Amino acid sequence: MAEKKQSYFTPRWFAHLFMARLSFGDTFYAGMFGSGLIFVPVGFVIAAIVVVPAPEVMPVLTLWMTVFYAAYFSALFPAVLLTGLKSAQSGGWRWAGIGVALAATVLLWWAAYRFALAL
């Protein structure tokens, strides 16, 4: 009997993701950066819809999209940290992944702060 293929980006997958029940690779690559394959195009479509009728709303919209993505990274960082610490087969790369995840989270909050100052 064939093994059932894992479904990504489903409610069950996200539950396992945030509970740190996936592998380090799935948590880091698919969870943190694969989600950008959804968030970025959706944000672009929203911005494209808003920019023509209400261009004055774009700075606030940019701020809120950045805050949303930063909050998502902040909520996911503990799972990245836990799976990274449990993942012995990753060697030194797990530390690099944890560092990149932390840096991306901090930089997203810094960008949100800078957008807020610009308003």
Summary of the structure (lengths in Angstrom):
residues: 119
radius of gyration: 16.7
end to end distance: 58.3
largest distance: 58.3
contacts: 310
relative contact order: 0.14
helix: 78%
strand: 0%
